[in-house]
Amino acid sequence: MKLRTVIYSGKVEIDNVPIFSCPTCNKSEVFPEVKPDLTGLIAQLGAQPDKQTLLFNECNEWADLLVEAKAEKRQTDQNAVEQMIDHRINKLLDLYLLAKSLNDEAWITDINKRLEQISRRILHT
C-alpha cells in the first residue's frame, strides 16, 4: 500500500490517498476503507471543479494514520497498525469528551465521522 495522488477531472489533485498496488500486474485500487470518503469528496467537487490540490488525510482518518506512520517512519506491520488505531481511537474519544463538555455540535459531528471511518476496517476484520 502506498500514498498516492489521485487526479480528478484533470484539475484536482487529491494527495495522500491510500492505494493498493500489485507489483506483478501493475493494477492499482483505492484502499476499500477510504473509498466511500474519496467518492464523497469527489461528489462535493462537482462536475466542473476549480483547479486545486487537496490533502485527503485532512478528511479521512485512515489516510491520516498512514501519513503519520510514514512521517514517523513507523513500521506498518499488523501489531504496529493496531497500536496506532488504539492510540487514535483513544485520542478521538478524549476529544469527544472535550467537545461534548463545550457543547460544540460541529466538533462532535466531525469526531463521530472520524470514529466511523476507523471502525470501517474494524468491522471488516
N, CA, C and O atoms as a GROMACS GRO file, in nm:
protein
  500
    1MET      N    1   0.085  -0.117   0.000
    1MET     CA    2   0.000   0.000   0.000
    1MET      C    3   0.089   0.123   0.000
    1MET      O    4   0.191   0.127   0.068
    2LYS      N    5   0.049   0.223  -0.076
    2LYS     CA    6   0.123   0.348  -0.084
    2LYS      C    7   0.026   0.465  -0.081
    2LYS      O    8  -0.093   0.450  -0.109
    3LEU      N    9   0.078   0.581  -0.046
    3LEU     CA   10   0.000   0.703  -0.052
    3LEU      C   11   0.028   0.766  -0.188
    3LEU      O   12   0.142   0.793  -0.224
    4ARG      N   13  -0.077   0.788  -0.262
    4ARG     CA   14  -0.063   0.840  -0.398
    4ARG      C   15  -0.150   0.962  -0.418
    4ARG      O   16  -0.233   0.997  -0.334
    5THR      N   17  -0.128   1.026  -0.530
    5THR     CA   18  -0.211   1.140  -0.571
    5THR      C   19  -0.312   1.091  -0.673
    5THR      O   20  -0.277   1.026  -0.772
    6VAL      N   21  -0.439   1.123  -0.648
    6VAL     CA   22  -0.546   1.091  -0.742
    6VAL      C   23  -0.584   1.221  -0.810
    6VAL      O   24  -0.604   1.323  -0.744
    7ILE      N   25  -0.593   1.218  -0.941
    7ILE     CA   26  -0.630   1.338  -1.016
    7ILE      C   27  -0.773   1.322  -1.065
    7ILE      O   28  -0.807   1.224  -1.132
    8TYR      N   29  -0.855   1.419  -1.031
    8TYR     CA   30  -0.996   1.416  -1.069
    8TYR      C   31  -1.023   1.525  -1.172
    8TYR      O   32  -0.985   1.641  -1.152
    9SER      N   33  -1.086   1.489  -1.278
    9SER     CA   34  -1.130   1.581  -1.382
    9SER      C   35  -1.015   1.662  -1.441
    9SER      O   36  -1.037   1.770  -1.496
   10GLY      N   37  -0.893   1.611  -1.432
   10GLY     CA   38  -0.778   1.678  -1.488
   10GLY      C   39  -0.741   1.808  -1.418
   10GLY      O   40  -0.648   1.876  -1.461
   11LYS      N   41  -0.811   1.844  -1.311
   11LYS     CA   42  -0.789   1.972  -1.245
   11LYS      C   43  -0.758   1.960  -1.096
   11LYS      O   44  -0.686   2.044  -1.041
   12VAL      N   45  -0.810   1.858  -1.032
   12VAL     CA   46  -0.798   1.848  -0.887
   12VAL      C   47  -0.701   1.736  -0.850
   12VAL      O   48  -0.719   1.620  -0.889
   13GLU      N   49  -0.598   1.772  -0.776
   13GLU     CA   50  -0.505   1.673  -0.723
   13GLU      C   51  -0.545   1.644  -0.579
   13GLU      O   52  -0.553   1.734  -0.496
   14ILE      N   53  -0.570   1.517  -0.551
   14ILE     CA   54  -0.605   1.474  -0.415
   14ILE      C   55  -0.488   1.392  -0.365
   14ILE      O   56  -0.471   1.276  -0.403
   15ASP      N   57  -0.406   1.452  -0.280
   15ASP     CA   58  -0.285   1.388  -0.230
   15ASP      C   59  -0.314   1.299  -0.110
   15ASP      O   60  -0.413   1.316  -0.040
   16ASN      N   61  -0.225   1.203  -0.087
   16ASN     CA   62  -0.227   1.113   0.029
   16ASN      C   63  -0.346   1.018   0.030
   16ASN      O   64  -0.404   0.991   0.136
   17VAL      N   65  -0.381   0.966  -0.086
   17VAL     CA   66  -0.487   0.866  -0.096
   17VAL      C   67  -0.422   0.728  -0.085
   17VAL      O   68  -0.334   0.695  -0.164
   18PRO      N   69  -0.466   0.645   0.012
   18PRO     CA   70  -0.410   0.510   0.025
   18PRO      C   71  -0.453   0.422  -0.094
   18PRO      O   72  -0.571   0.406  -0.122
   19ILE      N   73  -0.353   0.367  -0.161
   19ILE     CA   74  -0.375   0.285  -0.281
   19ILE      C   75  -0.301   0.153  -0.266
   19ILE      O   76  -0.184   0.150  -0.227
   20PHE      N   77  -0.369   0.043  -0.297
   20PHE     CA   78  -0.304  -0.088  -0.308
   20PHE      C   79  -0.251  -0.098  -0.450
   20PHE      O   80  -0.323  -0.070  -0.545
   21SER      N   81  -0.125  -0.139  -0.465
   21SER     CA   82  -0.068  -0.160  -0.598
   21SER      C   83  -0.009  -0.300  -0.604
   21SER      O   84   0.068  -0.340  -0.517
   22CYS      N   85  -0.044  -0.374  -0.707
   22CYS     CA   86   0.009  -0.508  -0.728
   22CYS      C   87   0.135  -0.496  -0.813
   22CYS      O   88   0.127  -0.452  -0.928
   23PRO      N   89   0.250  -0.536  -0.760
   23PRO     CA   90   0.375  -0.525  -0.837
   23PRO      C   91   0.378  -0.620  -0.956
   23PRO      O   92   0.452  -0.596  -1.052
   24THR      N   93   0.302  -0.727  -0.952
   24THR     CA   94   0.303  -0.825  -1.059
   24THR      C   95   0.224  -0.778  -1.181
   24THR      O   96   0.273  -0.782  -1.293
   25CYS      N   97   0.100  -0.735  -1.157
   25CYS     CA   98   0.014  -0.696  -1.270
   25CYS      C   99   0.003  -0.545  -1.289
   25CYS      O  100  -0.061  -0.499  -1.383
   26ASN      N  101   0.065  -0.468  -1.200
   26ASN     CA  102   0.062  -0.321  -1.204
   26ASN      C  103  -0.078  -0.262  -1.190
   26ASN      O  104  -0.101  -0.147  -1.227
   27LYS      N  105  -0.171  -0.339  -1.136
   27LYS     CA  106  -0.306  -0.289  -1.112
   27LYS      C  107  -0.309  -0.215  -0.978
   27LYS      O  108  -0.246  -0.258  -0.882
   28SER      N  109  -0.380  -0.105  -0.972
   28SER     CA  110  -0.393  -0.026  -0.850
   28SER      C  111  -0.539  -0.012  -0.813
   28SER      O  112  -0.626  -0.007  -0.899
   29GLU      N  113  -0.563  -0.004  -0.683
   29GLU     CA  114  -0.700   0.007  -0.633
   29GLU      C  115  -0.700   0.091  -0.505
   29GLU      O  116  -0.610   0.078  -0.422
   30VAL      N  117  -0.800   0.175  -0.492
   30VAL     CA  118  -0.814   0.257  -0.371
   30VAL      C  119  -0.845   0.164  -0.253
   30VAL      O  120  -0.926   0.072  -0.264
   31PHE      N  121  -0.778   0.190  -0.140
   31PHE     CA  122  -0.798   0.114  -0.017
   31PHE      C  123  -0.948   0.114   0.014
   31PHE      O  124  -1.008   0.221   0.025
   32PRO      N  125  -1.012  -0.004   0.028
   32PRO     CA  126  -1.158  -0.012   0.043
   32PRO      C  127  -1.214   0.073   0.157
   32PRO      O  128  -1.324   0.128   0.145
   33GLU      N  129  -1.141   0.085   0.269
   33GLU     CA  130  -1.191   0.160   0.384
   33GLU      C  131  -1.203   0.310   0.357
   33GLU      O  132  -1.278   0.380   0.425
   34VAL      N  133  -1.129   0.361   0.258
   34VAL     CA  134  -1.135   0.505   0.231
   34VAL      C  135  -1.218   0.538   0.108
   34VAL      O  136  -1.248   0.655   0.083
   35LYS      N  137  -1.255   0.438   0.031
   35LYS     CA  138  -1.327   0.461  -0.094
   35LYS      C  139  -1.454   0.544  -0.077
   35LYS      O  140  -1.477   0.635  -0.157
   36PRO      N  141  -1.539   0.517   0.024
   36PRO     CA  142  -1.661   0.599   0.038
   36PRO      C  143  -1.630   0.747   0.062
   36PRO      O  144  -1.702   0.834   0.013
   37ASP      N  145  -1.524   0.775   0.137
   37ASP     CA  146  -1.489   0.914   0.164
   37ASP      C  147  -1.430   0.982   0.041
   37ASP      O  148  -1.453   1.100   0.017
   38LEU      N  149  -1.353   0.906  -0.037
   38LEU     CA  150  -1.297   0.962  -0.160
   38LEU      C  151  -1.407   0.993  -0.260
   38LEU      O  152  -1.408   1.101  -0.320
   39THR      N  153  -1.501   0.901  -0.278
   39THR     CA  154  -1.611   0.926  -0.371
   39THR      C  155  -1.699   1.040  -0.321
   39THR      O  156  -1.751   1.119  -0.401
   40GLY      N  157  -1.717   1.050  -0.189
   40GLY     CA  158  -1.793   1.162  -0.132
   40GLY      C  159  -1.725   1.296  -0.157
   40GLY      O  160  -1.791   1.394  -0.190
   41LEU      N  161  -1.593   1.299  -0.141
   41LEU     CA  162  -1.517   1.421  -0.166
   41LEU      C  163  -1.528   1.461  -0.313
   41LEU      O  164  -1.548   1.578  -0.345
   42ILE      N  165  -1.515   1.364  -0.402
   42ILE     CA  166  -1.526   1.392  -0.545
   42ILE      C  167  -1.666   1.443  -0.580
   42ILE      O  168  -1.680   1.534  -0.662
   43ALA      N  169  -1.768   1.386  -0.518
   43ALA     CA  170  -1.906   1.432  -0.543
   43ALA      C  171  -1.924   1.577  -0.499
   43ALA      O  172  -1.994   1.654  -0.565
   44GLN      N  173  -1.859   1.614  -0.388
   44GLN     CA  174  -1.868   1.753  -0.339
   44GLN      C  175  -1.802   1.850  -0.436
   44GLN      O  176  -1.842   1.966  -0.445
   45LEU      N  177  -1.701   1.803  -0.508
   45LEU     CA  178  -1.630   1.891  -0.602
   45LEU      C  179  -1.713   1.925  -0.724
   45LEU      O  180  -1.695   2.031  -0.785
   46GLY      N  181  -1.805   1.837  -0.760
   46GLY     CA  182  -1.892   1.861  -0.874
   46GLY      C  183  -1.826   1.826  -1.006
   46GLY      O  184  -1.710   1.784  -1.010
   47ALA      N  185  -1.899   1.844  -1.114
   47ALA     CA  186  -1.854   1.807  -1.247
   47ALA      C  187  -1.752   1.903  -1.305
   47ALA      O  188  -1.671   1.864  -1.389
   48GLN      N  189  -1.753   2.028  -1.262
   48GLN     CA  190  -1.663   2.130  -1.315
   48GLN      C  191  -1.583   2.194  -1.201
   48GLN      O  192  -1.602   2.313  -1.173
   49PRO      N  193  -1.495   2.121  -1.136
   49PRO     CA  194  -1.423   2.177  -1.021
   49PRO      C  195  -1.315   2.276  -1.064
   49PRO      O  196  -1.264   2.271  -1.175
   50ASP      N  197  -1.283   2.366  -0.972
   50ASP     CA  198  -1.172   2.459  -0.994
   50ASP      C  199  -1.041   2.383  -0.976
   50ASP      O  200  -1.037   2.280  -0.908
   51LYS      N  201  -0.935   2.434  -1.036
   51LYS     CA  202  -0.803   2.373  -1.021
   51LYS      C  203  -0.760   2.392  -0.875
   51LYS      O  204  -0.762   2.503  -0.822
   52GLN      N  205  -0.722   2.280  -0.811
   52GLN     CA  206  -0.683   2.286  -0.670
   52GLN      C  207  -0.611   2.158  -0.630
   52GLN      O  208  -0.612   2.058  -0.702
   53THR      N  209  -0.548   2.163  -0.513
   53THR     CA  210  -0.485   2.046  -0.454
   53THR      C  211  -0.543   2.028  -0.314
   53THR      O  212  -0.551   2.123  -0.237
   54LEU      N  213  -0.585   1.906  -0.284
   54LEU     CA  214  -0.644   1.874  -0.154
   54LEU      C  215  -0.561   1.766  -0.086
   54LEU      O  216  -0.501   1.681  -0.153
   55LEU      N  217  -0.559   1.769   0.045
   55LEU     CA  218  -0.494   1.664   0.122
   55LEU      C  219  -0.602   1.571   0.176
   55LEU      O  220  -0.680   1.609   0.263
   56PHE      N  221  -0.606   1.450   0.124
   56PHE     CA  222  -0.710   1.354   0.163
   56PHE      C  223  -0.701   1.320   0.311
   56PHE      O  224  -0.803   1.291   0.374
   57ASN      N  225  -0.581   1.321   0.367
   57ASN     CA  226  -0.564   1.287   0.508
   57ASN      C  227  -0.629   1.390   0.601
   57ASN      O  228  -0.644   1.363   0.721
   58GLU      N  229  -0.666   1.505   0.550
   58GLU     CA  230  -0.736   1.603   0.633
   58GLU      C  231  -0.884   1.568   0.652
   58GLU      O  232  -0.951   1.623   0.739
   59CYS      N  233  -0.934   1.477   0.569
   59CYS     CA  234  -1.075   1.440   0.582
   59CYS      C  235  -1.095   1.290   0.602
   59CYS      O  236  -1.209   1.243   0.604
   60ASN      N  237  -0.986   1.215   0.617
   60ASN     CA  238  -1.000   1.071   0.637
   60ASN      C  239  -0.899   1.021   0.739
   60ASN      O  240  -0.778   1.044   0.724
   61GLU      N  241  -0.947   0.952   0.841
   61GLU     CA  242  -0.862   0.903   0.949
   61GLU      C  243  -0.763   0.797   0.904
   61GLU      O  244  -0.649   0.796   0.952
   62TRP      N  245  -0.803   0.708   0.813
   62TRP     CA  246  -0.710   0.604   0.765
   62TRP      C  247  -0.593   0.668   0.693
   62TRP      O  248  -0.478   0.632   0.717
   63ALA      N  249  -0.622   0.761   0.606
   63ALA     CA  250  -0.515   0.829   0.533
   63ALA      C  251  -0.426   0.905   0.632
   63ALA      O  252  -0.304   0.906   0.617
   64ASP      N  253  -0.487   0.967   0.731
   64ASP     CA  254  -0.410   1.042   0.830
   64ASP      C  255  -0.318   0.951   0.911
   64ASP      O  256  -0.204   0.987   0.939
   65LEU      N  257  -0.367   0.834   0.950
   65LEU     CA  258  -0.284   0.737   1.022
   65LEU      C  259  -0.164   0.694   0.938
   65LEU      O  260  -0.053   0.682   0.989
   66LEU      N  261  -0.187   0.672   0.809
   66LEU     CA  262  -0.078   0.629   0.722
   66LEU      C  263   0.023   0.741   0.698
   66LEU      O  264   0.144   0.715   0.692
   67VAL      N  265  -0.024   0.863   0.685
   67VAL     CA  266   0.066   0.977   0.672
   67VAL      C  267   0.151   0.991   0.798
   67VAL      O  268   0.272   1.016   0.790
   68GLU      N  269   0.087   0.975   0.914
   68GLU     CA  270   0.158   0.982   1.042
   68GLU      C  271   0.264   0.872   1.051
   68GLU      O  272   0.377   0.899   1.092
   69ALA      N  273   0.228   0.750   1.014
   69ALA     CA  274   0.323   0.638   1.018
   69ALA      C  275   0.441   0.664   0.925
   69ALA      O  276   0.556   0.636   0.960
   70LYS      N  277   0.413   0.717   0.809
   70LYS     CA  278   0.519   0.746   0.712
   70LYS      C  279   0.611   0.857   0.765
   70LYS      O  280   0.733   0.847   0.753
   71ALA      N  281   0.553   0.960   0.822
   71ALA     CA  282   0.631   1.073   0.874
   71ALA      C  283   0.721   1.029   0.989
   71ALA      O  284   0.834   1.078   1.004
   72GLU      N  285   0.671   0.938   1.070
   72GLU     CA  286   0.748   0.891   1.186
   72GLU      C  287   0.830   0.768   1.152
   72GLU      O  288   0.896   0.710   1.239
   73LYS      N  289   0.826   0.728   1.024
   73LYS     CA  290   0.898   0.609   0.977
   73LYS      C  291   0.869   0.487   1.063
   73LYS      O  292   0.957   0.407   1.095
   74ARG      N  293   0.741   0.475   1.099
   74ARG     CA  294   0.697   0.362   1.180
   74ARG      C  295   0.674   0.241   1.090
   74ARG      O  296   0.644   0.253   0.972
   75GLN      N  297   0.689   0.125   1.150
   75GLN     CA  298   0.657   0.002   1.079
   75GLN      C  299   0.505  -0.006   1.066
   75GLN      O  300   0.430   0.044   1.150
   76THR      N  301   0.464  -0.068   0.959
   76THR     CA  302   0.319  -0.082   0.939
   76THR      C  303   0.278  -0.228   0.942
   76THR      O  304   0.188  -0.270   0.870
   77ASP      N  305   0.347  -0.308   1.028
   77ASP     CA  306   0.302  -0.446   1.045
   77ASP      C  307   0.172  -0.444   1.125
   77ASP      O  308   0.131  -0.341   1.177
   78GLN      N  309   0.108  -0.560   1.134
   78GLN     CA  310  -0.024  -0.568   1.197
   78GLN      C  311  -0.025  -0.513   1.340
   78GLN      O  312  -0.116  -0.438   1.376
   79ASN      N  313   0.075  -0.549   1.422
   79ASN     CA  314   0.078  -0.503   1.560
   79ASN      C  315   0.096  -0.352   1.569
   79ASN      O  316   0.031  -0.285   1.649
   80ALA      N  317   0.185  -0.298   1.487
   80ALA     CA  318   0.209  -0.153   1.488
   80ALA      C  319   0.084  -0.078   1.445
   80ALA      O  320   0.050   0.025   1.503
   81VAL      N  321   0.016  -0.129   1.344
   81VAL     CA  322  -0.107  -0.065   1.296
   81VAL      C  323  -0.214  -0.070   1.404
   81VAL      O  324  -0.284   0.029   1.427
   82GLU      N  325  -0.229  -0.184   1.470
   82GLU     CA  326  -0.330  -0.196   1.576
   82GLU      C  327  -0.301  -0.099   1.690
   82GLU      O  328  -0.393  -0.040   1.747
   83GLN      N  329  -0.174  -0.081   1.725
   83GLN     CA  330  -0.138   0.014   1.830
   83GLN      C  331  -0.171   0.157   1.786
   83GLN      O  332  -0.222   0.236   1.866
   84MET      N  333  -0.143   0.189   1.661
   84MET     CA  334  -0.177   0.322   1.609
   84MET      C  335  -0.327   0.345   1.613
   84MET      O  336  -0.373   0.453   1.650
   85ILE      N  337  -0.404   0.244   1.575
   85ILE     CA  338  -0.550   0.255   1.575
   85ILE      C  339  -0.601   0.278   1.717
   85ILE      O  340  -0.683   0.367   1.741
   86ASP      N  341  -0.551   0.198   1.811
   86ASP     CA  342  -0.593   0.213   1.951
   86ASP      C  343  -0.560   0.353   2.003
   86ASP      O  344  -0.642   0.416   2.070
   87HIS      N  345  -0.439   0.400   1.972
   87HIS     CA  346  -0.398   0.533   2.017
   87HIS      C  347  -0.489   0.641   1.957
   87HIS      O  348  -0.530   0.734   2.026
   88ARG      N  349  -0.519   0.628   1.827
   88ARG     CA  350  -0.603   0.728   1.760
   88ARG      C  351  -0.745   0.726   1.816
   88ARG      O  352  -0.804   0.831   1.838
   89ILE      N  353  -0.801   0.607   1.839
   89ILE     CA  354  -0.936   0.598   1.895
   89ILE      C  355  -0.940   0.664   2.033
   89ILE      O  356  -1.031   0.741   2.062
   90ASN      N  357  -0.841   0.635   2.116
   90ASN     CA  358  -0.836   0.697   2.249
   90ASN      C  359  -0.826   0.848   2.241
   90ASN      O  360  -0.891   0.920   2.317
   91LYS      N  361  -0.745   0.897   2.148
   91LYS     CA  362  -0.730   1.041   2.128
   91LYS      C  363  -0.864   1.104   2.084
   91LYS      O  364  -0.905   1.208   2.135
   92LEU      N  365  -0.932   1.037   1.989
   92LEU     CA  366  -1.061   1.088   1.942
   92LEU      C  367  -1.166   1.085   2.052
   92LEU      O  368  -1.249   1.176   2.061
   93LEU      N  369  -1.164   0.981   2.135
   93LEU     CA  370  -1.260   0.975   2.246
   93LEU      C  371  -1.234   1.086   2.349
   93LEU      O  372  -1.329   1.142   2.404
   94ASP      N  373  -1.107   1.116   2.375
   94ASP     CA  374  -1.074   1.229   2.463
   94ASP      C  375  -1.124   1.360   2.404
   94ASP      O  376  -1.181   1.443   2.476
   95LEU      N  377  -1.103   1.378   2.273
   95LEU     CA  378  -1.152   1.499   2.208
   95LEU      C  379  -1.305   1.505   2.210
   95LEU      O  380  -1.363   1.613   2.223
   96TYR      N  381  -1.370   1.389   2.196
   96TYR     CA  382  -1.515   1.382   2.201
   96TYR      C  383  -1.566   1.433   2.336
   96TYR      O  384  -1.661   1.511   2.342
   97LEU      N  385  -1.502   1.387   2.444
   97LEU     CA  386  -1.543   1.432   2.578
   97LEU      C  387  -1.528   1.584   2.591
   97LEU      O  388  -1.613   1.651   2.649
   98LEU      N  389  -1.419   1.637   2.538
   98LEU     CA  390  -1.398   1.781   2.543
   98LEU      C  391  -1.503   1.855   2.461
   98LEU      O  392  -1.562   1.952   2.508
   99ALA      N  393  -1.527   1.808   2.340
   99ALA     CA  394  -1.629   1.871   2.254
   99ALA      C  395  -1.766   1.864   2.318
   99ALA      O  396  -1.844   1.960   2.311
  100LYS      N  397  -1.797   1.751   2.381
  100LYS     CA  398  -1.925   1.734   2.449
  100LYS      C  399  -1.939   1.832   2.566
  100LYS      O  400  -2.045   1.891   2.586
  101SER      N  401  -1.830   1.850   2.642
  101SER     CA  402  -1.835   1.942   2.756
  101SER      C  403  -1.852   2.086   2.710
  101SER      O  404  -1.905   2.170   2.784
  102LEU      N  405  -1.807   2.116   2.588
  102LEU     CA  406  -1.821   2.251   2.533
  102LEU      C  407  -1.950   2.268   2.452
  102LEU      O  408  -1.978   2.376   2.402
  103ASN      N  409  -2.027   2.160   2.440
  103ASN     CA  410  -2.150   2.160   2.359
  103ASN      C  411  -2.124   2.206   2.216
  103ASN      O  412  -2.205   2.278   2.158
  104ASP      N  413  -2.011   2.164   2.160
  104ASP     CA  414  -1.973   2.202   2.024
  104ASP      C  415  -2.022   2.093   1.927
  104ASP      O  416  -1.952   1.996   1.901
  105GLU      N  417  -2.143   2.111   1.876
  105GLU     CA  418  -2.207   2.010   1.792
  105GLU      C  419  -2.131   1.982   1.663
  105GLU      O  420  -2.124   1.868   1.619
  106ALA      N  421  -2.074   2.085   1.602
  106ALA     CA  422  -1.998   2.064   1.478
  106ALA      C  423  -1.876   1.977   1.504
  106ALA      O  424  -1.844   1.888   1.426
  107TRP      N  425  -1.808   2.002   1.614
  107TRP     CA  426  -1.690   1.925   1.650
  107TRP      C  427  -1.729   1.782   1.684
  107TRP      O  428  -1.660   1.688   1.644
  108ILE      N  429  -1.838   1.764   1.758
  108ILE     CA  430  -1.887   1.631   1.793
  108ILE      C  431  -1.918   1.552   1.666
  108ILE      O  432  -1.882   1.435   1.655
  109THR      N  433  -1.984   1.616   1.571
  109THR     CA  434  -2.017   1.551   1.444
  109THR      C  435  -1.892   1.508   1.370
  109THR      O  436  -1.885   1.398   1.316
  110ASP      N  437  -1.791   1.596   1.365
  110ASP     CA  438  -1.665   1.564   1.298
  110ASP      C  439  -1.596   1.446   1.366
  110ASP      O  440  -1.547   1.356   1.297
  111ILE      N  441  -1.592   1.445   1.496
  111ILE     CA  442  -1.528   1.334   1.569
  111ILE      C  443  -1.603   1.204   1.547
  111ILE      O  444  -1.541   1.100   1.528
  112ASN      N  445  -1.736   1.209   1.548
  112ASN     CA  446  -1.816   1.089   1.519
  112ASN      C  447  -1.783   1.034   1.381
  112ASN      O  448  -1.769   0.912   1.363
  113LYS      N  449  -1.771   1.123   1.283
  113LYS     CA  450  -1.737   1.082   1.145
  113LYS      C  451  -1.601   1.012   1.143
  113LYS      O  452  -1.585   0.910   1.078
  114ARG      N  453  -1.505   1.068   1.214
  114ARG     CA  454  -1.371   1.010   1.217
  114ARG      C  455  -1.369   0.874   1.287
  114ARG      O  456  -1.299   0.783   1.243
  115LEU      N  457  -1.446   0.860   1.394
  115LEU     CA  458  -1.456   0.730   1.462
  115LEU      C  459  -1.523   0.626   1.370
  115LEU      O  460  -1.484   0.510   1.369
  116GLU      N  461  -1.622   0.669   1.294
  116GLU     CA  462  -1.686   0.578   1.198
  116GLU      C  463  -1.589   0.534   1.090
  116GLU      O  464  -1.591   0.418   1.049
  117GLN      N  465  -1.502   0.624   1.044
  117GLN     CA  466  -1.404   0.589   0.942
  117GLN      C  467  -1.311   0.480   0.993
  117GLN      O  468  -1.283   0.384   0.922
  118ILE      N  469  -1.262   0.495   1.115
  118ILE     CA  470  -1.172   0.395   1.172
  118ILE      C  471  -1.247   0.263   1.192
  118ILE      O  472  -1.190   0.156   1.171
  119SER      N  473  -1.372   0.270   1.233
  119SER     CA  474  -1.445   0.146   1.264
  119SER      C  475  -1.478   0.066   1.138
  119SER      O  476  -1.509  -0.052   1.148
  120ARG      N  477  -1.472   0.125   1.021
  120ARG     CA  478  -1.500   0.051   0.897
  120ARG      C  479  -1.409  -0.070   0.885
  120ARG      O  480  -1.456  -0.180   0.854
  121ARG      N  481  -1.282  -0.051   0.908
  121ARG     CA  482  -1.187  -0.162   0.898
  121ARG      C  483  -1.210  -0.262   1.011
  121ARG      O  484  -1.208  -0.383   0.988
  122ILE      N  485  -1.232  -0.212   1.130
  122ILE     CA  486  -1.253  -0.299   1.244
  122ILE      C  487  -1.374  -0.390   1.218
  122ILE      O  488  -1.373  -0.506   1.257
  123LEU      N  489  -1.476  -0.337   1.154
  123LEU     CA  490  -1.595  -0.417   1.126
  123LEU      C  491  -1.569  -0.520   1.017
  123LEU      O  492  -1.634  -0.624   1.013
  124HIS      N  493  -1.473  -0.492   0.926
  124HIS     CA  494  -1.443  -0.585   0.817
  124HIS      C  495  -1.352  -0.698   0.858
  124HIS      O  496  -1.342  -0.797   0.785
  125THR      N  497  -1.286  -0.688   0.972
  125THR     CA  498  -1.191  -0.794   1.012
  125THR      C  499  -1.255  -0.891   1.108
  125THR      O  500  -1.190  -0.986   1.151
   0.00000   0.00000   0.00000
